[in-house]
Amino acid sequence: MKQIKKLFFILIIIALMAAPAIAKKNYKNTRMVPVSFAELARQAKPGVVNIQTVKTIEGGGRVYNHFFGQPFGGKQNPFDEFFAPFLNQQPQSRKEKSLGSGFIISKDGYIVTNNHVIKDADQIKVILHDKTEYDASIIGTDPMTDLALIKIKAKKLMPLKFGRSSEADVGSWVVAIGSPFGLEQTVTAGIVSAKGRIIGSGPYDDFIQTDASINPGNSGGPLLNLEGEVIGINTAIIRSGQGIGFAIPSDLATGVIDQLTEQKTVSRGWMGVAIQNVTEKLAEYYGIKETKGIYVAKVYEGDPADKAGIKVGDIIFSINDKTIDSSRDLTLTIGSSSVGETVTVKLIRDGKEKIVKVKLGKRSDQDPEEINTNDGYDSFGFRLKQMDSDIARKLGYPEDIKGLVVIDMESGSLATKTAVRQGDLLMEVNRHKISTSEEYQQYLKQINKGGIIQLLFRRGNSHVFVVSFEKP
């Protein structure tokens, strides 16, 4: 009996000793709810500033306009007719004070904020945590990412450090500090709600979404992890939503800020291609096993991709061994690369993998045939016409483009049940390029009754898609 009791106690002791190890194993990567954010806030507050500007009202940056400009989608405001008599009495532009936030990144006065906070400002005033005020000058701005770098004449400041936004998991705790509605040094806490959000503000959308309370005036302030590192720059809110704020990820921001610090402007890599995601239809059409990678819909003549030998129809799936799953992946990867850098592009052409070396150029600030079948409809219900330079100019296509343009579709036909529209350009039949009515009819005749016919269409400068039919 004594031996059984002894064994029982030994087992209890072993279990108690093992419990911490088990707990540690199961929860070693989990950060539980902090008891307090007080110490983090105390250490970070000296690095956060309030920004006051006096400016002529002419609108904000890309993100600002997306959320606060043209709330009726660019259409006539339905209330204009009621308010017009009053609006007409107002000046075309006026001076107005506005508020924002920022954070210090160097001891000698460099400060990061949003471009829309300081855009068109006649005067920029920075207020530190101790109420000291300084006039600030603009070092450089990047409207594409809504970032700006300003500077004050000060020394021995307390800068914040950048962390890696890629290491901030969804669900991890974050703290936002800023001046919402001019209320300086306001601290709010929440979690990373999502990453990689696209909000339609520009080509480099890659926002962190957070439910940490963010309001007007928070723009430009830091989003911090529990180590007090900046993993995002608070930028946008949805006014009609609650608990939905957006921050520019630090991994994107640091490259921009480095360039602004060194050369006061931002230069981005440029391949010179128009691209789109690979759909199931395109994957099937080109014999690709997975709907990954991006489809090259256009190659700009004389640009780096053209010089390197990339062609329309290529499927790019990797750049510098980084997997490219979407158009956004390629835009962010190339945009964050240096001008003059040579990148290794892996692609699929005619079902075979190829490797192409592309020396990147500099991205500009602005992103850059008769089927006379008696004008009748074909067996699918398309009325097609051979493209010529005059039609191309009118429809916005390159003047030397080849193919058959859709000028009409027969009511109730198979054509009307597809995504094809008037003005779309038919370029290939079952992967055979066509430029005349005769070529189109020739390839159709080669397909037996019941066989699958795949038509490759192009819309505008870049979008391409595939439509499939069973031959009647």
C-alpha positions as CSV (number, residue, x, y, z in Angstrom):
1,M,0.0,0.0,0.0
2,K,2.8,2.3,0.9
3,Q,4.5,1.6,-2.5
4,I,1.2,2.5,-4.3
5,K,1.0,5.8,-2.4
6,K,4.6,6.5,-3.1
7,L,4.1,5.8,-6.8
8,F,1.0,8.0,-6.8
9,F,2.9,11.0,-5.3
10,I,5.8,10.5,-7.8
11,L,3.3,10.6,-10.7
12,I,1.8,13.9,-9.3
13,I,5.2,15.5,-9.0
14,I,6.1,14.5,-12.6
15,A,2.8,15.9,-13.9
16,L,3.4,19.2,-12.1
17,M,6.9,19.5,-13.4
18,A,5.7,18.7,-17.0
19,A,2.8,21.2,-17.0
20,P,4.8,24.4,-17.5
21,A,6.7,22.8,-20.3
22,I,3.5,21.7,-22.0
23,A,2.0,25.1,-21.5
24,K,5.1,26.7,-22.9
25,K,5.1,24.4,-25.9
26,N,1.4,25.2,-26.6
27,Y,1.5,28.9,-26.0
28,K,5.1,30.0,-26.6
29,N,4.1,32.0,-29.7
30,T,0.9,33.5,-28.2
31,R,0.9,37.0,-26.8
32,M,-1.9,37.2,-24.3
33,V,-3.8,40.4,-23.5
34,P,-1.3,42.9,-21.9
35,V,-2.0,43.9,-18.3
36,S,-1.4,47.5,-19.4
37,F,-0.2,49.5,-22.4
38,A,1.0,52.3,-20.1
39,E,4.7,51.6,-20.4
40,L,4.6,51.2,-24.2
41,A,2.7,54.5,-24.4
42,R,5.1,56.3,-22.1
43,Q,8.1,55.3,-24.1
44,A,6.6,56.0,-27.5
45,K,4.8,59.3,-26.9
46,P,8.0,61.5,-27.1
47,G,8.4,60.2,-30.7
48,V,4.9,61.2,-31.8
49,V,4.1,64.7,-33.0
50,N,1.0,66.8,-33.7
51,I,1.1,68.5,-37.1
52,Q,-0.9,71.7,-37.9
53,T,-1.0,73.2,-41.4
54,V,-2.5,76.2,-43.1
55,K,-3.3,75.4,-46.7
56,T,-5.4,76.3,-49.6
57,I,-8.2,73.8,-50.0
58,E,-7.6,71.8,-53.2
59,G,-8.0,68.2,-52.1
60,G,-5.8,65.6,-50.6
61,G,-3.7,62.7,-51.8
62,R,-4.8,59.4,-53.4
63,V,-6.0,57.8,-50.2
64,Y,-7.6,61.0,-48.9
65,N,-9.6,61.5,-52.2
66,H,-10.6,57.9,-52.2
67,F,-12.4,58.2,-48.9
68,F,-13.3,61.9,-48.6
69,G,-13.4,63.2,-52.1
70,Q,-16.3,62.8,-54.6
71,P,-18.6,60.8,-52.3
72,F,-21.0,60.4,-55.2
73,G,-18.4,58.6,-57.4
74,G,-17.6,61.7,-59.5
75,K,-21.2,62.3,-60.3
76,Q,-23.3,65.4,-59.7
77,N,-24.0,65.8,-56.0
78,P,-27.8,65.5,-55.7
79,F,-27.8,68.3,-53.1
80,D,-26.0,70.8,-55.3
81,E,-29.3,72.3,-56.7
82,F,-30.5,73.0,-53.1
83,F,-27.2,74.5,-51.9
84,A,-26.1,76.2,-55.1
85,P,-27.2,79.7,-54.0
86,F,-25.1,79.4,-50.9
87,L,-22.2,77.7,-52.5
88,N,-21.9,80.4,-55.2
89,Q,-21.3,83.0,-52.5
90,Q,-18.2,81.1,-51.3
91,P,-14.8,81.8,-52.8
92,Q,-13.3,79.3,-55.2
93,S,-10.6,78.4,-52.7
94,R,-9.9,79.4,-49.1
95,K,-7.3,79.1,-46.4
96,E,-8.0,76.5,-43.8
97,K,-6.2,75.1,-40.8
98,S,-6.0,71.3,-40.6
99,L,-4.6,68.7,-38.2
100,G,-2.6,65.6,-38.5
101,S,0.0,63.4,-36.9
102,G,3.5,62.2,-37.5
103,F,6.4,60.5,-35.8
104,I,10.1,61.2,-35.4
105,I,12.6,58.9,-37.1
106,S,15.9,60.7,-36.3
107,K,17.4,62.7,-33.5
108,D,18.0,65.6,-35.8
109,G,14.4,66.2,-36.8
110,Y,13.2,64.0,-39.6
111,I,9.5,63.2,-39.3
112,V,7.2,60.9,-41.3
113,T,3.6,61.7,-42.0
114,N,1.0,61.3,-44.8
115,N,1.3,63.3,-48.0
116,H,-2.4,64.4,-47.7
117,V,-1.6,65.9,-44.3
118,I,0.9,68.4,-45.7
119,K,-0.1,68.6,-49.3
120,D,-0.4,72.2,-50.6
121,A,0.4,73.5,-47.2
122,D,1.5,77.2,-46.9
123,Q,2.7,76.6,-43.4
124,I,3.5,73.4,-41.4
125,K,3.8,73.5,-37.6
126,V,5.0,70.6,-35.6
127,I,4.2,70.3,-31.9
128,L,6.2,67.9,-29.8
129,H,4.9,66.0,-26.7
130,D,6.3,68.7,-24.4
131,K,4.3,71.4,-26.3
132,T,7.5,72.8,-28.0
133,E,6.6,74.1,-31.5
134,Y,8.7,74.2,-34.6
135,D,8.1,75.2,-38.2
136,A,8.7,72.3,-40.6
137,S,10.0,72.1,-44.2
138,I,9.1,69.4,-46.7
139,I,12.0,67.1,-47.7
140,G,10.0,65.0,-50.1
141,T,6.7,63.5,-50.9
142,D,5.3,60.3,-52.6
143,P,1.7,60.7,-53.5
144,M,1.6,57.1,-54.9
145,T,1.9,55.8,-51.3
146,D,0.6,58.9,-49.5
147,L,3.8,59.3,-47.6
148,A,5.8,62.5,-46.8
149,L,9.0,63.3,-45.1
150,I,9.4,66.7,-43.3
151,K,12.1,68.1,-41.1
152,I,12.3,70.5,-38.1
153,K,15.5,72.2,-36.8
154,A,15.9,70.3,-33.5
155,K,18.4,68.0,-31.9
156,K,18.4,65.2,-29.4
157,L,14.9,64.1,-30.2
158,M,13.5,60.7,-29.3
159,P,12.9,58.8,-32.6
160,L,10.8,55.7,-33.0
161,K,12.2,52.5,-34.6
162,F,10.6,50.7,-37.5
163,G,9.6,47.0,-37.1
164,R,8.8,44.5,-39.8
165,S,5.1,44.6,-40.8
166,S,5.5,41.2,-42.4
167,E,6.1,39.7,-38.9
168,A,2.9,41.2,-37.5
169,D,0.3,38.4,-37.6
170,V,-3.4,39.0,-38.0
171,G,-4.8,39.1,-34.5
172,S,-1.7,40.5,-32.9
173,W,-2.0,43.5,-30.6
174,V,-1.2,47.0,-31.9
175,V,-1.3,50.5,-30.5
176,A,-2.1,53.8,-32.4
177,I,-0.9,57.1,-31.2
178,G,-1.9,60.5,-32.7
179,S,-4.0,63.6,-32.5
180,P,-7.6,62.7,-33.5
181,F,-9.7,65.8,-33.8
182,G,-6.7,67.7,-32.5
183,L,-6.6,65.8,-29.2
184,E,-2.9,65.4,-28.9
185,Q,-1.1,62.2,-27.7
186,T,-4.2,60.0,-27.8
187,V,-3.5,56.3,-27.3
188,T,-5.8,53.6,-28.6
189,A,-5.3,49.8,-28.8
190,G,-6.6,47.0,-30.9
191,I,-5.5,44.2,-33.1
192,V,-4.3,43.7,-36.7
193,S,-7.7,42.8,-38.4
194,A,-6.3,41.9,-41.8
195,K,-3.3,42.5,-44.0
196,G,-2.8,43.2,-47.7
197,R,-6.0,45.2,-48.0
198,I,-6.7,46.8,-51.4
199,I,-8.9,50.0,-51.0
200,G,-8.6,51.3,-54.5
201,S,-6.4,54.3,-53.7
202,G,-3.6,53.5,-56.0
203,P,-1.3,50.9,-57.6
204,Y,0.6,50.2,-54.3
205,D,-2.4,49.4,-52.1
206,D,-1.2,46.9,-49.5
207,F,-2.8,48.2,-46.3
208,I,-2.9,46.8,-42.7
209,Q,-6.4,46.9,-41.4
210,T,-6.9,47.5,-37.7
211,D,-9.7,48.0,-35.2
212,A,-7.5,50.3,-33.0
213,S,-9.6,53.5,-32.9
214,I,-8.4,55.9,-35.7
215,N,-10.2,59.2,-36.4
216,P,-9.5,62.3,-38.5
217,G,-6.3,63.8,-37.2
218,N,-4.6,60.4,-36.7
219,S,-3.4,60.4,-40.2
220,G,0.4,60.1,-40.3
221,G,0.7,58.7,-36.8
222,P,2.4,55.4,-35.9
223,L,0.8,52.0,-35.5
224,L,3.0,50.2,-33.0
225,N,3.6,46.6,-32.0
226,L,4.0,45.5,-28.4
227,E,7.8,46.2,-28.7
228,G,7.1,49.8,-29.5
229,E,8.2,49.4,-33.1
230,V,6.4,51.2,-36.0
231,I,4.8,48.5,-38.2
232,G,2.4,50.9,-40.0
233,I,1.5,54.6,-40.7
234,N,-2.1,55.3,-39.9
235,T,-3.6,56.7,-43.1
236,A,-7.3,56.2,-43.8
237,I,-10.6,55.4,-42.2
238,I,-14.1,54.6,-43.5
239,R,-16.4,57.2,-42.1
240,S,-19.4,55.0,-42.2
241,G,-17.7,52.1,-40.5
242,Q,-16.6,51.4,-37.0
243,G,-13.4,49.6,-36.0
244,I,-12.0,49.9,-39.6
245,G,-8.8,51.8,-40.1
246,F,-6.0,51.4,-42.5
247,A,-2.2,51.8,-42.2
248,I,0.6,51.7,-44.7
249,P,2.8,48.7,-43.8
250,S,6.3,49.6,-42.6
251,D,7.9,47.2,-45.1
252,L,6.6,49.3,-47.9
253,A,7.1,52.7,-46.2
254,T,10.8,52.2,-45.2
255,G,12.0,51.9,-48.8
256,V,10.1,55.1,-49.8
257,I,11.4,57.0,-46.8
258,D,15.0,56.0,-47.5
259,Q,14.7,57.4,-51.0
260,L,13.1,60.6,-49.8
261,T,15.8,61.0,-47.2
262,E,18.6,60.4,-49.7
263,Q,17.3,62.0,-52.9
264,K,14.1,63.9,-51.9
265,T,12.1,61.9,-54.5
266,V,11.1,58.3,-55.2
267,S,12.2,56.3,-58.3
268,R,10.5,53.0,-58.9
269,G,11.4,50.1,-61.1
270,W,9.5,49.6,-64.4
271,M,9.3,46.6,-66.7
272,G,6.9,48.1,-69.3
273,V,4.1,45.5,-69.4
274,A,0.3,45.6,-68.9
275,I,-0.8,42.6,-66.9
276,Q,-3.7,40.8,-65.4
277,N,-4.4,37.8,-63.2
278,V,-4.6,34.4,-64.7
279,T,-8.2,33.2,-64.8
280,E,-9.3,29.6,-65.1
281,K,-10.2,30.1,-68.7
282,L,-6.8,31.6,-69.5
283,A,-5.1,28.8,-67.6
284,E,-7.0,26.2,-69.6
285,Y,-6.4,28.1,-72.8
286,Y,-2.6,28.2,-72.3
287,G,-2.3,24.7,-70.7
288,I,-1.3,25.9,-67.3
289,K,-2.0,23.5,-64.4
290,E,-2.8,26.2,-61.8
291,T,-4.4,29.6,-62.0
292,K,-1.4,31.3,-60.6
293,G,1.0,33.9,-62.1
294,I,0.1,36.9,-64.2
295,Y,-0.7,37.2,-67.9
296,V,1.2,39.7,-70.0
297,A,-1.5,41.4,-72.0
298,K,0.7,44.1,-73.5
299,V,4.4,44.8,-73.9
300,Y,5.3,48.5,-74.4
301,E,7.7,48.9,-77.3
302,G,11.2,50.0,-76.4
303,D,10.7,49.4,-72.6
304,P,12.7,47.0,-70.5
305,A,10.4,44.0,-71.0
306,D,10.4,44.4,-74.7
307,K,14.2,44.7,-74.8
308,A,14.5,41.5,-72.7
309,G,12.3,39.5,-75.0
310,I,9.1,39.2,-73.0
311,K,6.1,38.7,-75.2
312,V,2.3,39.1,-75.1
313,G,0.8,35.9,-73.8
314,D,3.7,35.0,-71.5
315,I,2.7,33.9,-67.9
316,I,5.1,35.4,-65.3
317,F,5.1,33.3,-62.1
318,S,8.4,34.3,-60.4
319,I,10.7,37.3,-60.0
320,N,14.0,36.9,-58.2
321,D,12.7,33.6,-56.9
322,K,9.7,35.3,-55.3
323,T,6.4,33.7,-56.3
324,I,4.1,36.0,-58.3
325,D,0.5,35.0,-57.7
326,S,-1.3,38.2,-58.7
327,S,-0.9,41.5,-60.5
328,R,-0.4,43.2,-57.2
329,D,2.5,40.9,-56.4
330,L,4.3,42.0,-59.5
331,T,3.5,45.7,-59.1
332,L,4.8,45.8,-55.6
333,T,7.8,43.6,-56.3
334,I,8.9,45.7,-59.4
335,G,7.9,49.0,-57.8
336,S,10.1,48.3,-54.7
337,S,13.1,47.4,-56.9
338,S,15.7,49.9,-57.9
339,V,16.0,51.6,-61.3
340,G,18.7,49.9,-63.2
341,E,18.5,46.7,-61.2
342,T,18.4,43.4,-63.2
343,V,15.7,41.0,-62.1
344,T,15.3,37.3,-63.0
345,V,11.9,36.6,-64.4
346,K,10.6,33.1,-64.7
347,L,7.7,32.6,-67.1
348,I,5.8,30.1,-69.2
349,R,5.6,30.5,-73.0
350,D,3.9,28.0,-75.1
351,G,3.7,25.6,-72.2
352,K,7.4,25.7,-71.5
353,E,9.3,27.5,-68.7
354,K,11.8,30.2,-69.6
355,I,14.1,32.5,-67.6
356,V,14.5,36.1,-68.8
357,K,16.8,38.8,-67.3
358,V,15.2,42.3,-67.3
359,K,17.1,45.4,-66.5
360,L,14.5,47.7,-65.0
361,G,13.8,51.3,-66.1
362,K,12.2,54.1,-64.3
363,R,8.5,54.2,-63.8
364,S,6.7,57.4,-64.9
365,D,4.4,59.1,-62.4
366,Q,1.6,58.3,-64.8
367,D,0.9,54.8,-66.1
368,P,1.3,54.8,-69.3
369,E,-7.7,44.4,-89.6
370,E,-11.5,43.2,-92.5
371,I,-14.0,40.6,-91.7
372,N,-16.2,41.8,-94.4
373,T,-18.7,38.9,-94.1
374,N,-21.4,41.0,-95.7
375,D,-21.6,42.7,-92.3
376,G,-23.5,39.6,-91.1
377,Y,-23.3,37.6,-87.8
378,D,-21.2,34.5,-87.5
379,S,-22.5,31.2,-86.1
380,F,-22.0,32.5,-82.5
381,G,-23.8,35.8,-83.0
382,F,-20.8,38.1,-83.4
383,R,-20.7,40.8,-86.1
384,L,-17.0,41.4,-86.6
385,K,-14.9,43.9,-88.6
386,Q,-11.2,43.8,-89.4
387,M,-9.3,46.3,-87.3
388,D,-7.6,49.2,-89.0
389,S,-5.6,52.2,-87.8
390,D,-8.7,54.5,-87.8
391,I,-10.8,52.1,-85.7
392,A,-7.9,51.5,-83.4
393,R,-7.5,55.2,-82.7
394,K,-11.2,55.6,-82.0
395,L,-11.2,52.7,-79.6
396,G,-7.9,53.5,-77.9
397,Y,-5.9,50.5,-79.3
398,P,-2.4,50.8,-80.7
399,E,-2.6,51.7,-84.4
400,D,-0.7,48.6,-85.5
401,I,-2.8,46.0,-83.6
402,K,-4.3,43.1,-85.5
403,G,-7.5,41.3,-85.0
404,L,-11.3,41.5,-85.5
405,V,-13.3,44.1,-83.6
406,V,-16.8,43.2,-82.3
407,I,-19.2,45.8,-83.7
408,D,-22.4,44.1,-82.7
409,M,-24.0,40.9,-81.2
410,E,-27.2,39.3,-82.4
411,S,-30.0,39.4,-79.9
412,G,-30.5,36.1,-78.1
413,S,-27.4,34.5,-79.5
414,L,-24.6,32.6,-77.7
415,A,-22.5,35.8,-78.0
416,T,-24.8,37.8,-75.8
417,K,-24.4,35.2,-73.0
418,T,-20.7,35.9,-72.7
419,A,-18.7,38.7,-71.2
420,V,-17.9,40.1,-74.7
421,R,-18.8,43.7,-75.4
422,Q,-18.9,45.9,-78.5
423,G,-15.4,47.2,-79.1
424,D,-13.6,44.1,-77.8
425,L,-10.9,42.7,-80.1
426,L,-10.8,39.0,-81.2
427,M,-7.1,38.1,-81.5
428,E,-6.8,34.3,-81.4
429,V,-8.8,31.2,-82.2
430,N,-7.6,28.1,-80.3
431,R,-4.2,29.9,-79.8
432,H,-3.9,30.8,-83.5
433,K,-3.5,34.5,-84.2
434,I,-5.9,36.0,-86.6
435,S,-6.0,39.3,-88.4
436,T,-8.5,38.8,-91.3
437,S,-12.0,37.3,-91.8
438,E,-10.5,34.6,-94.0
439,E,-8.1,33.4,-91.2
440,Y,-11.0,33.3,-88.7
441,Q,-13.2,31.3,-91.0
442,Q,-10.3,29.0,-91.9
443,Y,-9.6,28.0,-88.3
444,L,-13.3,27.6,-87.5
445,K,-13.6,25.1,-90.4
446,Q,-10.8,23.0,-89.0
447,I,-12.8,22.2,-85.9
448,N,-15.2,19.3,-86.0
449,K,-18.8,19.6,-84.9
450,G,-19.0,19.3,-81.1
451,G,-15.4,20.4,-80.8
452,I,-14.4,23.2,-78.4
453,I,-13.6,26.6,-79.8
454,Q,-11.7,29.0,-77.6
455,L,-11.6,32.7,-78.6
456,L,-9.1,35.1,-77.0
457,F,-10.4,38.6,-76.7
458,R,-8.7,41.9,-75.6
459,R,-10.5,44.9,-74.1
460,G,-8.7,48.2,-74.0
461,N,-5.0,48.4,-73.5
462,S,-4.5,45.4,-71.2
463,H,-7.5,43.2,-70.2
464,V,-7.7,39.9,-72.0
465,F,-10.1,37.0,-71.5
466,V,-11.2,33.7,-73.1
467,V,-14.6,32.7,-74.3
468,S,-15.4,29.0,-75.1
469,F,-18.0,27.5,-77.4
470,E,-19.0,24.1,-78.6
471,K,-19.1,24.2,-82.4
472,P,-22.7,23.8,-83.6
